[in-house]
């Protein structure tokens, strides 16, 4: 569910385009957005931004790199893993220096201007951000315990265990051969319950009782506690439940208030990504001799019902018409 929430948030953030006044530069940017190599196995600026945002949401910090060719000009993009990366405060007390783990230990990255760094909800004075998953390990741990207990209980209840009890009579003959008869009953019962042997009858002589172990206690109901934990997780993701495959109501749908709240969340992510896209496009344009500024234009977020939007547009048009007529 958490994976689905992150990837759906990345998809819902939407696409973008880059505009500038120079026609030649705009044509170059269009080809750059479609065909720039990313990580050696993908192409397009959208692919880089999707992985960049996924890393930002998951880790709280995203790191990318503008790769240069043999001529020193930018030629590709790379999403850097955070495993061997360390951030330190620069000597000026404001900028951030990036160190990577090399053969001789941690080494400072020389071309800091080619690195792309973004953080999500950082603490005051911190160099790294906070993941949207912060606070979920405790809740997720409780939910996993519930699921594990459900699995154990079903393993016990689904694969039945039997208690076969032989009660010998009070006569001397039964008491003398009680052990032998118990062994014969156990052997016959094992043959009757042998897996893959089909359905067999079990015949015993004497007072023999057969009960299912644990039949008196049922499986605890976990629906309420599991739903409470899921509500905590979904509240952290900011997505409506039905977008994650959960239908707690037969008439569940996204309300206008939910759509507005989710739209504000997505716009907040866009504000973090816009400077990154601007820096990438400006660096590639400058390497080709273009000096015109760029403008990142995001696609409209359409989470509302199209019918409701059309009805609202109709009402606004009717209101404008009435105002003009009354004037």
C-alpha positions, 0 to 999 in steps of 0.5 A: 500500500505504501509503495502504491501511494508513493507511485500514485503520487508521482503519477498524479504530480503530472507532466510539464513542458518548458517554454522560452522566447527563443524559437531555436532554444524551445525546439532544442528543449523539446528534443531534450525533454523527450530524448535526453539519456537518463541513467543509461537505460531510460530517456526523457526528462520526465523519467528523471523527474519521476525517479527523482520525486520517488526518491524524495518522497521515500528518503526525504532527500533526492540527489541527481547529477548532470553528466558531462561528456568528453568535451565537458558539455552536459549530455545526460542525467543520472539519479544518484543513490544515497548509500555512499553520499554524505552532506556537510555544511560549506565553509561559508556556513550556508551552502552544502558540500557533497562527499562521496565514498571512493577508494581513498575514503570520502571525497568532495564532489568537485563540480557541485554546480552539476549536482541537483539536491532537493529535500522534503520537510527538513528540520531547522538546520538539518541538511537532509529532509524527512520522508513522508513515511516518517512515523509509520514504522510503529504503526506498520509494525502493529499492522504486521503483527496483526497479519502475522497472527492472522496467518498463524491462526489460519494455519492452525485452524485451517490445518486441523489437529485432532485429539483422539482419546481412548477410555478403557473400561474398568474390567481387567481385560481392558486395563491389561491391554490398554497400551496395545489398543491405544497403539493400534488406535494411533496407527489406524488413525495415522493411516486414515489421516495420511495426506494423499491417501484419500478419504478413509474410515476410522473404525475403533472398538471401545470408548474412543472420543475424537475432538478438534484441537482449538475448536472451542476458541474462534479466530479473533476478529482483526477487521477493526484494529487492522482498519485503524492502522490502515487509516493511520497509514492512509492519512500519512500518504494524503491519498483517498482510500479508494485510490489505493484499492480500499473501498470502505463504502459502497458509494465512496468517491473523491469529494471536492474537498479531498480533491482540493487538498490533494491538489495542494499536496501535488502543487507543493511537490511541484514547487520543489521540482520546478527549480530542479527542472529550471536548473537542468534546462538552463545548464543545457541551454548555456552549454549550447550558447542560449541565454534566454530564461526558461519557464516551467509549465505544469499540466493542469491537475484534473481530479474533479469530476468532469461533469461537476466541472462542466456544470460549474462552468455552465453556472458561471456562464449563466451568472455572467449572462444575467449580470450583463442583462441586468446592467 
